[in-house]
Amino acid sequence: MKLITAIIKPFKADDVREALSELGISGMTLTEVKGFGRQKGHTELYRGAEYVIDFLPKAKLEVAVSDEIAEQVVDAICKAAGTGQIGDGKIFVTNLEQSIRIRTGETGNDAL
């Protein structure tokens, strides 16, 4: 099993959710986060004063999948979240040792 974590632009979250639903992914977690990378924030003007926004709003998507479809999920996220602009985000794929559905006690791929 793999845990796929994607940091994406917030307005792309619905596009990514739809793309993953088409692959049969039935569950995921979406968190509103702030961060920066090469984009390094930007400056804004408020009441005549200029100030720097270092941390930009992002969406963090987490989804646990079986090894067999992990590459398809990564491809779907890349296509749905990509705009070709700086700040599109990153995807991290990590090994997932165990998953357990609390309600039924199912484990492994059955719990996904």
MOPAC internal coordinates of N, CA, C and O (Angstrom, degrees):
PM7 1SCF
backbone

  N    0.0000 0     0.00 0     0.00 0    0    0    0
  C    1.4482 1     0.00 0     0.00 0    1    0    0
  C    1.5239 1   109.05 1     0.00 0    2    1    0
  O    1.2310 1   121.39 1   -27.77 1    3    2    1
  N    1.3197 1   114.94 1   152.23 1    3    2    1
  C    1.4630 1   121.75 1   179.35 1    5    3    2
  C    1.5186 1   109.80 1  -127.17 1    6    5    3
  O    1.2310 1   121.09 1   -34.24 1    7    6    5
  N    1.3289 1   115.52 1   145.76 1    7    6    5
  C    1.4528 1   121.71 1   170.56 1    9    7    6
  C    1.5171 1   106.36 1  -106.57 1   10    9    7
  O    1.2310 1   120.52 1   -62.93 1   11   10    9
  N    1.3174 1   116.61 1   117.07 1   11   10    9
  C    1.4559 1   121.97 1  -179.25 1   13   11   10
  C    1.5245 1   107.92 1  -103.88 1   14   13   11
  O    1.2310 1   121.02 1   -58.94 1   15   14   13
  N    1.3245 1   115.65 1   121.06 1   15   14   13
  C    1.4565 1   122.66 1   179.13 1   17   15   14
  C    1.5198 1   107.55 1  -115.57 1   18   17   15
  O    1.2310 1   120.47 1   -55.98 1   19   18   17
  N    1.3190 1   116.71 1   124.02 1   19   18   17
  C    1.4606 1   121.44 1  -179.60 1   21   19   18
  C    1.5152 1   109.19 1  -122.97 1   22   21   19
  O    1.2310 1   120.90 1   -48.72 1   23   22   21
  N    1.3219 1   115.89 1   131.28 1   23   22   21
  C    1.4614 1   122.41 1   173.59 1   25   23   22
  C    1.5268 1   105.35 1  -104.34 1   26   25   23
  O    1.2310 1   120.40 1   -64.54 1   27   26   25
  N    1.3308 1   116.85 1   115.46 1   27   26   25
  C    1.4666 1   121.22 1  -172.79 1   29   27   26
  C    1.5284 1   110.74 1  -131.82 1   30   29   27
  O    1.2310 1   121.30 1    -9.21 1   31   30   29
  N    1.3302 1   115.13 1   170.79 1   31   30   29
  C    1.4594 1   119.80 1   174.04 1   33   31   30
  C    1.5277 1   108.36 1   -70.60 1   34   33   31
  O    1.2310 1   119.88 1   -42.73 1   35   34   33
  N    1.3184 1   117.84 1   137.27 1   35   34   33
  C    1.4733 1   120.87 1  -174.06 1   37   35   34
  C    1.5316 1   114.29 1   -57.50 1   38   37   35
  O    1.2310 1   119.74 1   143.17 1   39   38   37
  N    1.3350 1   118.09 1   -36.83 1   39   38   37
  C    1.4577 1   119.35 1  -176.65 1   41   39   38
  C    1.5299 1   111.99 1   -73.23 1   42   41   39
  O    1.2310 1   119.54 1   173.31 1   43   42   41
  N    1.3285 1   118.48 1    -6.69 1   43   42   41
  C    1.4581 1   122.25 1   177.71 1   45   43   42
  C    1.5271 1   112.42 1   -96.17 1   46   45   43
  O    1.2310 1   119.83 1   177.21 1   47   46   45
  N    1.3188 1   117.92 1    -2.79 1   47   46   45
  C    1.4639 1   121.62 1  -175.26 1   49   47   46
  C    1.5263 1   112.21 1   -60.37 1   50   49   47
  O    1.2310 1   119.78 1   137.13 1   51   50   49
  N    1.3235 1   118.02 1   -42.87 1   51   50   49
  C    1.4684 1   119.97 1  -179.57 1   53   51   50
  C    1.5203 1   111.52 1   -66.92 1   54   53   51
  O    1.2310 1   120.11 1   142.16 1   55   54   53
  N    1.3365 1   117.40 1   -37.84 1   55   54   53
  C    1.4638 1   120.52 1   177.33 1   57   55   54
  C    1.5227 1   110.74 1   -62.45 1   58   57   55
  O    1.2310 1   120.49 1   138.38 1   59   58   57
  N    1.3161 1   116.66 1   -41.62 1   59   58   57
  C    1.4624 1   121.13 1   179.34 1   61   59   58
  C    1.5218 1   110.22 1   -67.05 1   62   61   59
  O    1.2310 1   120.19 1   137.04 1   63   62   61
  N    1.3208 1   117.25 1   -42.96 1   63   62   61
  C    1.4728 1   120.38 1   178.57 1   65   63   62
  C    1.5194 1   111.11 1   -58.99 1   66   65   63
  O    1.2310 1   120.24 1   136.11 1   67   66   65
  N    1.3262 1   117.15 1   -43.89 1   67   66   65
  C    1.4620 1   121.06 1   178.90 1   69   67   66
  C    1.5235 1   111.18 1   -63.65 1   70   69   67
  O    1.2310 1   120.28 1   138.05 1   71   70   69
  N    1.3293 1   117.07 1   -41.95 1   71   70   69
  C    1.4662 1   120.78 1   179.87 1   73   71   70
  C    1.5266 1   110.82 1   -63.44 1   74   73   71
  O    1.2310 1   120.31 1   140.47 1   75   74   73
  N    1.3271 1   117.02 1   -39.53 1   75   74   73
  C    1.4609 1   120.02 1   179.31 1   77   75   74
  C    1.5248 1   111.54 1   -72.69 1   78   77   75
  O    1.2310 1   120.25 1   145.98 1   79   78   77
  N    1.3155 1   117.13 1   -34.02 1   79   78   77
  C    1.4703 1   120.24 1   176.55 1   81   79   78
  C    1.5233 1   110.92 1   -62.66 1   82   81   79
  O    1.2310 1   120.59 1   143.76 1   83   82   81
  N    1.3371 1   116.48 1   -36.24 1   83   82   81
  C    1.4637 1   120.20 1   177.64 1   85   83   82
  C    1.5203 1   111.77 1   -64.99 1   86   85   83
  O    1.2310 1   119.94 1   153.99 1   87   86   85
  N    1.3330 1   117.72 1   -26.01 1   87   86   85
  C    1.4679 1   121.57 1   176.75 1   89   87   86
  C    1.5256 1   112.09 1   -83.80 1   90   89   87
  O    1.2310 1   120.34 1   174.93 1   91   90   89
  N    1.3283 1   116.96 1    -5.07 1   91   90   89
  C    1.4550 1   120.68 1  -179.83 1   93   91   90
  C    1.5131 1   113.99 1    92.85 1   94   93   91
  O    1.2310 1   120.20 1  -168.38 1   95   94   93
  N    1.3219 1   117.21 1    11.62 1   95   94   93
  C    1.4698 1   120.78 1   177.52 1   97   95   94
  C    1.5242 1   107.44 1   -74.65 1   98   97   95
  O    1.2310 1   120.73 1   -57.84 1   99   98   97
  N    1.3334 1   116.21 1   122.16 1   99   98   97
  C    1.4653 1   119.32 1  -173.66 1  101   99   98
  C    1.5211 1   113.47 1  -102.49 1  102  101   99
  O    1.2310 1   119.92 1   168.84 1  103  102  101
  N    1.3229 1   117.75 1   -11.16 1  103  102  101
  C    1.4548 1   118.83 1  -178.68 1  105  103  102
  C    1.5090 1   112.34 1  -146.91 1  106  105  103
  O    1.2310 1   120.95 1   -36.43 1  107  106  105
  N    1.3110 1   115.79 1   143.57 1  107  106  105
  C    1.4571 1   121.74 1   177.89 1  109  107  106
  C    1.5181 1   108.00 1  -160.05 1  110  109  107
  O    1.2310 1   120.54 1   -15.02 1  111  110  109
  N    1.3108 1   116.57 1   164.98 1  111  110  109
  C    1.4566 1   122.41 1   177.74 1  113  111  110
  C    1.5142 1   108.79 1  -119.56 1  114  113  111
  O    1.2310 1   120.58 1   -47.74 1  115  114  113
  N    1.3210 1   116.49 1   132.26 1  115  114  113
  C    1.4580 1   121.79 1   178.29 1  117  115  114
  C    1.5226 1   108.34 1  -122.20 1  118  117  115
  O    1.2310 1   120.92 1   -52.37 1  119  118  117
  N    1.3320 1   115.85 1   127.63 1  119  118  117
  C    1.4535 1   121.91 1  -178.54 1  121  119  118
  C    1.5235 1   108.87 1  -126.04 1  122  121  119
  O    1.2310 1   120.52 1   -42.66 1  123  122  121
  N    1.3200 1   116.62 1   137.34 1  123  122  121
  C    1.4627 1   120.45 1   173.80 1  125  123  122
  C    1.5172 1   107.67 1   -82.32 1  126  125  123
  O    1.2310 1   120.98 1   -56.69 1  127  126  125
  N    1.3395 1   115.72 1   123.31 1  127  126  125
  C    1.4558 1   120.91 1  -178.28 1  129  127  126
  C    1.5272 1   109.67 1  -131.46 1  130  129  127
  O    1.2310 1   120.61 1    -7.55 1  131  130  129
  N    1.3131 1   116.44 1   172.45 1  131  130  129
  C    1.4624 1   121.68 1   174.20 1  133  131  130
  C    1.5138 1   108.14 1  -128.61 1  134  133  131
  O    1.2310 1   120.75 1   -33.75 1  135  134  133
  N    1.3283 1   116.17 1   146.25 1  135  134  133
  C    1.4538 1   119.34 1   178.96 1  137  135  134
  C    1.5125 1   110.95 1  -175.28 1  138  137  135
  O    1.2310 1   121.39 1     0.74 1  139  138  137
  N    1.3260 1   114.95 1  -179.26 1  139  138  137
  C    1.4519 1   119.89 1   175.46 1  141  139  138
  C    1.5148 1   108.92 1  -155.19 1  142  141  139
  O    1.2310 1   121.21 1   -22.89 1  143  142  141
  N    1.2920 1   115.29 1   157.11 1  143  142  141
  C    1.4603 1   122.89 1   175.55 1  145  143  142
  C    1.5081 1   107.26 1  -136.68 1  146  145  143
  O    1.2310 1   120.91 1    55.67 1  147  146  145
  N    1.3080 1   115.87 1  -124.33 1  147  146  145
  C    1.4622 1   119.95 1   178.17 1  149  147  146
  C    1.5153 1   111.95 1   -66.15 1  150  149  147
  O    1.2310 1   120.84 1   158.12 1  151  150  149
  N    1.3153 1   116.00 1   -21.88 1  151  150  149
  C    1.4636 1   121.21 1  -179.26 1  153  151  150
  C    1.5369 1   110.73 1   -63.93 1  154  153  151
  O    1.2310 1   120.51 1   146.29 1  155  154  153
  N    1.3194 1   116.62 1   -33.71 1  155  154  153
  C    1.4714 1   124.92 1   174.87 1  157  155  154
  C    1.5270 1   115.42 1    53.60 1  158  157  155
  O    1.2310 1   119.61 1  -147.78 1  159  158  157
  N    1.3069 1   118.34 1    32.22 1  159  158  157
  C    1.4524 1   120.74 1   175.88 1  161  159  158
  C    1.5136 1   113.11 1    72.89 1  162  161  159
  O    1.2310 1   121.13 1    12.09 1  163  162  161
  N    1.3269 1   115.44 1  -167.91 1  163  162  161
  C    1.4607 1   121.29 1   179.48 1  165  163  162
  C    1.5259 1   109.51 1  -158.85 1  166  165  163
  O    1.2310 1   120.72 1    -9.01 1  167  166  165
  N    1.3239 1   116.24 1   170.99 1  167  166  165
  C    1.4622 1   120.12 1   178.49 1  169  167  166
  C    1.5176 1   109.36 1  -105.05 1  170  169  167
  O    1.2310 1   120.86 1   -32.27 1  171  170  169
  N    1.3097 1   115.96 1   147.73 1  171  170  169
  C    1.4615 1   122.43 1   176.94 1  173  171  170
  C    1.5230 1   108.90 1  -132.48 1  174  173  171
  O    1.2310 1   121.50 1   -19.60 1  175  174  173
  N    1.3200 1   114.73 1   160.40 1  175  174  173
  C    1.4491 1   121.49 1   179.32 1  177  175  174
  C    1.5286 1   108.02 1  -111.24 1  178  177  175
  O    1.2310 1   120.05 1   -54.32 1  179  178  177
  N    1.3328 1   117.52 1   125.68 1  179  178  177
  C    1.4551 1   122.28 1   179.33 1  181  179  178
  C    1.5143 1   108.80 1  -134.73 1  182  181  179
  O    1.2310 1   120.46 1   -62.88 1  183  182  181
  N    1.3202 1   116.72 1   117.12 1  183  182  181
  C    1.4658 1   123.05 1  -179.24 1  185  183  182
  C    1.5274 1   111.85 1    51.88 1  186  185  183
  O    1.2310 1   121.36 1  -137.87 1  187  186  185
  N    1.3041 1   115.00 1    42.13 1  187  186  185
  C    1.4541 1   120.51 1   176.31 1  189  187  186
  C    1.5157 1   115.04 1    82.38 1  190  189  187
  O    1.2310 1   120.20 1   175.05 1  191  190  189
  N    1.3175 1   117.22 1    -4.95 1  191  190  189
  C    1.4658 1   120.11 1   179.92 1  193  191  190
  C    1.5266 1   109.03 1  -107.49 1  194  193  191
  O    1.2310 1   120.88 1   -44.66 1  195  194  193
  N    1.3063 1   115.92 1   135.34 1  195  194  193
  C    1.4663 1   120.89 1   178.07 1  197  195  194
  C    1.5220 1   109.10 1   -92.46 1  198  197  195
  O    1.2310 1   120.62 1   -44.72 1  199  198  197
  N    1.3163 1   116.41 1   135.28 1  199  198  197
  C    1.4505 1   119.61 1   177.03 1  201  199  198
  C    1.5264 1   109.52 1  -141.98 1  202  201  199
  O    1.2310 1   121.14 1   -22.10 1  203  202  201
  N    1.3150 1   115.43 1   157.90 1  203  202  201
  C    1.4617 1   122.54 1  -174.74 1  205  203  202
  C    1.5227 1   109.42 1   -99.36 1  206  205  203
  O    1.2310 1   121.19 1   -47.27 1  207  206  205
  N    1.3159 1   115.32 1   132.73 1  207  206  205
  C    1.4596 1   121.53 1   173.15 1  209  207  206
  C    1.5249 1   106.40 1  -104.07 1  210  209  207
  O    1.2310 1   120.63 1   -74.35 1  211  210  209
  N    1.3352 1   116.41 1   105.65 1  211  210  209
  C    1.4671 1   120.74 1  -177.46 1  213  211  210
  C    1.5228 1   111.67 1   -79.03 1  214  213  211
  O    1.2310 1   120.60 1   135.09 1  215  214  213
  N    1.3151 1   116.46 1   -44.91 1  215  214  213
  C    1.4559 1   120.45 1  -176.89 1  217  215  214
  C    1.5214 1   109.16 1   -98.10 1  218  217  215
  O    1.2310 1   121.10 1   -57.69 1  219  218  217
  N    1.3195 1   115.51 1   122.31 1  219  218  217
  C    1.4551 1   121.23 1  -178.39 1  221  219  218
  C    1.5225 1   110.28 1   -98.23 1  222  221  219
  O    1.2310 1   119.87 1   -31.61 1  223  222  221
  N    1.3334 1   117.85 1   148.39 1  223  222  221
  C    1.4609 1   119.91 1   178.25 1  225  223  222
  C    1.5262 1   110.68 1   -67.52 1  226  225  223
  O    1.2310 1   121.01 1   -45.91 1  227  226  225
  N    1.3149 1   115.68 1   134.09 1  227  226  225
  C    1.4613 1   123.39 1   178.03 1  229  227  226
  C    1.5209 1   108.18 1  -137.23 1  230  229  227
  O    1.2310 1   120.99 1   -12.08 1  231  230  229
  N    1.3245 1   115.70 1   167.92 1  231  230  229
  C    1.4599 1   121.63 1   174.12 1  233  231  230
  C    1.5206 1   107.56 1  -117.90 1  234  233  231
  O    1.2310 1   120.57 1   -46.20 1  235  234  233
  N    1.3224 1   116.51 1   133.80 1  235  234  233
  C    1.4673 1   121.85 1   178.25 1  237  235  234
  C    1.5204 1   107.92 1  -108.45 1  238  237  235
  O    1.2310 1   121.41 1   -63.05 1  239  238  237
  N    1.3160 1   114.92 1   116.95 1  239  238  237
  C    1.4605 1   121.70 1  -178.92 1  241  239  238
  C    1.5194 1   108.64 1  -107.13 1  242  241  239
  O    1.2310 1   120.36 1   -49.73 1  243  242  241
  N    1.3242 1   116.91 1   130.27 1  243  242  241
  C    1.4611 1   121.25 1   177.67 1  245  243  242
  C    1.5175 1   108.55 1  -125.09 1  246  245  243
  O    1.2310 1   121.17 1   -48.05 1  247  246  245
  N    1.3319 1   115.37 1   131.95 1  247  246  245
  C    1.4578 1   119.91 1   179.23 1  249  247  246
  C    1.5242 1   108.58 1  -145.00 1  250  249  247
  O    1.2310 1   120.69 1   -46.65 1  251  250  249
  N    1.3277 1   116.29 1   133.35 1  251  250  249
  C    1.4599 1   122.46 1   177.00 1  253  251  250
  C    1.5249 1   107.91 1   -99.71 1  254  253  251
  O    1.2310 1   121.03 1   -50.35 1  255  254  253
  N    1.3322 1   115.63 1   129.65 1  255  254  253
  C    1.4666 1   120.31 1  -176.90 1  257  255  254
  C    1.5230 1   109.98 1  -137.44 1  258  257  255
  O    1.2310 1   120.81 1   -15.26 1  259  258  257
  N    1.3220 1   116.05 1   164.74 1  259  258  257
  C    1.4611 1   120.63 1   174.77 1  261  259  258
  C    1.5222 1   109.01 1   -74.07 1  262  261  259
  O    1.2310 1   120.64 1   -22.03 1  263  262  261
  N    1.3099 1   116.38 1   157.97 1  263  262  261
  C    1.4681 1   121.76 1  -178.91 1  265  263  262
  C    1.5295 1   111.52 1   -57.99 1  266  265  263
  O    1.2310 1   120.46 1   146.64 1  267  266  265
  N    1.3237 1   116.72 1   -33.36 1  267  266  265
  C    1.4619 1   121.47 1  -174.60 1  269  267  266
  C    1.5312 1   113.50 1   -64.46 1  270  269  267
  O    1.2310 1   120.16 1   146.82 1  271  270  269
  N    1.3244 1   117.29 1   -33.18 1  271  270  269
  C    1.4733 1   118.75 1  -176.42 1  273  271  270
  C    1.5209 1   113.88 1  -109.01 1  274  273  271
  O    1.2310 1   120.28 1  -175.17 1  275  274  273
  N    1.3275 1   117.07 1     4.83 1  275  274  273
  C    1.4698 1   120.58 1  -176.82 1  277  275  274
  C    1.5220 1   111.77 1   -57.99 1  278  277  275
  O    1.2310 1   119.94 1   135.50 1  279  278  277
  N    1.3262 1   117.72 1   -44.50 1  279  278  277
  C    1.4660 1   120.17 1  -178.66 1  281  279  278
  C    1.5291 1   111.61 1   -66.06 1  282  281  279
  O    1.2310 1   119.99 1   142.88 1  283  282  281
  N    1.3292 1   117.63 1   -37.12 1  283  282  281
  C    1.4709 1   121.25 1   176.98 1  285  283  282
  C    1.5211 1   110.55 1   -64.36 1  286  285  283
  O    1.2310 1   120.47 1   140.46 1  287  286  285
  N    1.3228 1   116.70 1   -39.54 1  287  286  285
  C    1.4635 1   121.27 1   179.99 1  289  287  286
  C    1.5294 1   109.95 1   -65.42 1  290  289  287
  O    1.2310 1   120.12 1   135.82 1  291  290  289
  N    1.3287 1   117.38 1   -44.18 1  291  290  289
  C    1.4616 1   121.20 1   178.42 1  293  291  290
  C    1.5242 1   110.48 1   -60.69 1  294  293  291
  O    1.2310 1   120.45 1   135.53 1  295  294  293
  N    1.3385 1   116.74 1   -44.47 1  295  294  293
  C    1.4685 1   120.61 1   178.67 1  297  295  294
  C    1.5214 1   111.72 1   -61.69 1  298  297  295
  O    1.2310 1   120.45 1   138.04 1  299  298  297
  N    1.3397 1   116.75 1   -41.96 1  299  298  297
  C    1.4617 1   121.10 1  -179.89 1  301  299  298
  C    1.5252 1   111.24 1   -64.31 1  302  301  299
  O    1.2310 1   120.46 1   139.55 1  303  302  301
  N    1.3330 1   116.72 1   -40.45 1  303  302  301
  C    1.4693 1   120.23 1   178.52 1  305  303  302
  C    1.5243 1   109.96 1   -65.25 1  306  305  303
  O    1.2310 1   120.37 1   135.36 1  307  306  305
  N    1.3245 1   116.91 1   -44.64 1  307  306  305
  C    1.4722 1   120.62 1   179.86 1  309  307  306
  C    1.5255 1   111.22 1   -58.51 1  310  309  307
  O    1.2310 1   120.32 1   135.05 1  311  310  309
  N    1.3133 1   117.00 1   -44.95 1  311  310  309
  C    1.4667 1   120.47 1  -177.75 1  313  311  310
  C    1.5269 1   111.49 1   -69.45 1  314  313  311
  O    1.2310 1   120.49 1   138.40 1  315  314  313
  N    1.3319 1   116.67 1   -41.60 1  315  314  313
  C    1.4648 1   120.16 1  -176.03 1  317  315  314
  C    1.5232 1   112.68 1   -76.25 1  318  317  315
  O    1.2310 1   120.05 1   148.53 1  319  318  317
  N    1.3346 1   117.52 1   -31.47 1  319  318  317
  C    1.4683 1   120.54 1  -174.82 1  321  319  318
  C    1.5186 1   112.67 1   -94.06 1  322  321  319
  O    1.2310 1   119.88 1   164.55 1  323  322  321
  N    1.3112 1   117.84 1   -15.45 1  323  322  321
  C    1.4507 1   120.56 1  -174.67 1  325  323  322
  C    1.5184 1   113.60 1   -75.12 1  326  325  323
  O    1.2310 1   121.10 1   -43.88 1  327  326  325
  N    1.3363 1   115.49 1   136.12 1  327  326  325
  C    1.4620 1   121.42 1   174.40 1  329  327  326
  C    1.5192 1   110.48 1  -121.24 1  330  329  327
  O    1.2310 1   120.73 1   168.53 1  331  330  329
  N    1.3478 1   116.22 1   -11.47 1  331  330  329
  C    1.4496 1   120.49 1  -175.97 1  333  331  330
  C    1.5167 1   113.63 1    83.55 1  334  333  331
  O    1.2310 1   120.65 1  -176.91 1  335  334  333
  N    1.3146 1   116.36 1     3.09 1  335  334  333
  C    1.4648 1   121.57 1  -178.78 1  337  335  334
  C    1.5238 1   110.01 1  -105.30 1  338  337  335
  O    1.2310 1   120.86 1   -20.52 1  339  338  337
  N    1.3260 1   115.95 1   159.48 1  339  338  337
  C    1.4583 1   120.60 1   175.69 1  341  339  338
  C    1.5273 1   108.78 1   -62.05 1  342  341  339
  O    1.2310 1   120.62 1   -37.95 1  343  342  341
  N    1.3292 1   116.41 1   142.05 1  343  342  341
  C    1.4602 1   120.55 1   179.53 1  345  343  342
  C    1.5177 1   114.35 1    92.62 1  346  345  343
  O    1.2310 1   119.82 1  -169.00 1  347  346  345
  N    1.3427 1   117.95 1    11.00 1  347  346  345
  C    1.4683 1   120.49 1   178.27 1  349  347  346
  C    1.5215 1   111.92 1   -63.33 1  350  349  347
  O    1.2310 1   119.88 1   151.55 1  351  350  349
  N    1.3209 1   117.83 1   -28.45 1  351  350  349
  C    1.4472 1   120.39 1   174.14 1  353  351  350
  C    1.5079 1   114.18 1   119.08 1  354  353  351
  O    1.2310 1   121.41 1    13.74 1  355  354  353
  N    1.3303 1   114.91 1  -166.26 1  355  354  353
  C    1.4498 1   122.33 1  -178.53 1  357  355  354
  C    1.5200 1   109.24 1  -142.99 1  358  357  355
  O    1.2310 1   121.74 1   -21.25 1  359  358  357
  N    1.3409 1   114.27 1   158.75 1  359  358  357
  C    1.4613 1   121.28 1   175.41 1  361  359  358
  C    1.5225 1   107.71 1  -125.25 1  362  361  359
  O    1.2310 1   120.72 1   -46.38 1  363  362  361
  N    1.3194 1   116.23 1   133.62 1  363  362  361
  C    1.4590 1   122.37 1   177.17 1  365  363  362
  C    1.5270 1   107.99 1  -119.35 1  366  365  363
  O    1.2310 1   120.67 1   -47.48 1  367  366  365
  N    1.3296 1   116.33 1   132.52 1  367  366  365
  C    1.4630 1   121.74 1   178.32 1  369  367  366
  C    1.5201 1   107.92 1  -117.67 1  370  369  367
  O    1.2310 1   120.84 1   -58.23 1  371  370  369
  N    1.3312 1   116.01 1   121.77 1  371  370  369
  C    1.4596 1   120.79 1  -179.37 1  373  371  370
  C    1.5260 1   109.30 1  -125.79 1  374  373  371
  O    1.2310 1   121.29 1   -28.09 1  375  374  373
  N    1.3257 1   115.14 1   151.91 1  375  374  373
  C    1.4623 1   119.91 1   176.21 1  377  375  374
  C    1.5241 1   109.28 1   -71.02 1  378  377  375
  O    1.2310 1   121.61 1   -39.51 1  379  378  377
  N    1.3073 1   114.53 1   140.49 1  379  378  377
  C    1.4675 1   121.65 1   179.75 1  381  379  378
  C    1.5207 1   107.24 1  -115.71 1  382  381  379
  O    1.2310 1   120.58 1   -65.70 1  383  382  381
  N    1.3089 1   116.50 1   114.30 1  383  382  381
  C    1.4584 1   120.39 1  -174.86 1  385  383  382
  C    1.5223 1   113.43 1   -72.76 1  386  385  383
  O    1.2310 1   120.21 1   139.77 1  387  386  385
  N    1.3127 1   117.21 1   -40.23 1  387  386  385
  C    1.4608 1   119.51 1  -174.00 1  389  387  386
  C    1.5176 1   109.95 1  -152.46 1  390  389  387
  O    1.2310 1   120.80 1   -33.16 1  391  390  389
  N    1.3095 1   116.08 1   146.84 1  391  390  389
  C    1.4672 1   121.63 1   170.18 1  393  391  390
  C    1.5186 1   107.34 1  -136.44 1  394  393  391
  O    1.2310 1   121.17 1   -36.86 1  395  394  393
  N    1.3172 1   115.37 1   143.14 1  395  394  393
  C    1.4595 1   121.30 1  -177.28 1  397  395  394
  C    1.5177 1   108.57 1  -136.42 1  398  397  395
  O    1.2310 1   120.48 1   -52.92 1  399  398  397
  N    1.3232 1   116.68 1   127.08 1  399  398  397
  C    1.4622 1   120.97 1   173.29 1  401  399  398
  C    1.5223 1   106.85 1   -84.29 1  402  401  399
  O    1.2310 1   120.47 1   -64.18 1  403  402  401
  N    1.3001 1   116.71 1   115.82 1  403  402  401
  C    1.4653 1   121.50 1  -173.81 1  405  403  402
  C    1.5233 1   112.01 1   -60.69 1  406  405  403
  O    1.2310 1   120.50 1   136.12 1  407  406  405
  N    1.3305 1   116.65 1   -43.88 1  407  406  405
  C    1.4772 1   120.78 1  -175.03 1  409  407  406
  C    1.5230 1   112.78 1   -60.50 1  410  409  407
  O    1.2310 1   120.36 1   136.04 1  411  410  409
  N    1.3522 1   116.92 1   -43.96 1  411  410  409
  C    1.4690 1   120.06 1  -173.25 1  413  411  410
  C    1.5158 1   114.18 1  -107.91 1  414  413  411
  O    1.2310 1   120.33 1   164.05 1  415  414  413
  N    1.3317 1   116.97 1   -15.95 1  415  414  413
  C    1.4508 1   119.94 1  -177.23 1  417  415  414
  C    1.5245 1   113.84 1    83.03 1  418  417  415
  O    1.2310 1   120.26 1  -174.99 1  419  418  417
  N    1.3489 1   117.10 1     5.01 1  419  418  417
  C    1.4612 1   120.22 1   178.26 1  421  419  418
  C    1.5308 1   109.07 1   -63.15 1  422  421  419
  O    1.2310 1   120.92 1   -31.37 1  423  422  421
  N    1.3283 1   115.85 1   148.63 1  423  422  421
  C    1.4625 1   120.47 1  -179.06 1  425  423  422
  C    1.5158 1   110.82 1  -128.63 1  426  425  423
  O    1.2310 1   121.27 1   -13.69 1  427  426  425
  N    1.3305 1   115.17 1   166.31 1  427  426  425
  C    1.4560 1   120.93 1   176.35 1  429  427  426
  C    1.5222 1   112.32 1    66.24 1  430  429  427
  O    1.2310 1   121.12 1    34.14 1  431  430  429
  N    1.3453 1   115.47 1  -145.86 1  431  430  429
  C    1.4659 1   121.14 1  -179.39 1  433  431  430
  C    1.5322 1   112.56 1   -60.36 1  434  433  431
  O    1.2310 1   120.27 1   151.05 1  435  434  433
  N    1.3318 1   117.09 1   -28.95 1  435  434  433
  C    1.4704 1   120.49 1   179.05 1  437  435  434
  C    1.5232 1   111.81 1   -64.08 1  438  437  435
  O    1.2310 1   120.29 1   153.00 1  439  438  437
  N    1.3243 1   117.04 1   -27.00 1  439  438  437
  C    1.4610 1   121.21 1  -179.28 1  441  439  438
  C    1.5288 1   112.67 1   -80.50 1  442  441  439
  O    1.2310 1   120.54 1   164.99 1  443  442  441
  N    1.3351 1   116.58 1   -15.01 1  443  442  441
  C    1.4490 1   119.47 1  -178.67 1  445  443  442
  C    1.5072 1   109.47 1   -76.67 1  446  445  443
  O    1.2310 1   120.10 1   180.00 1  447  446  445

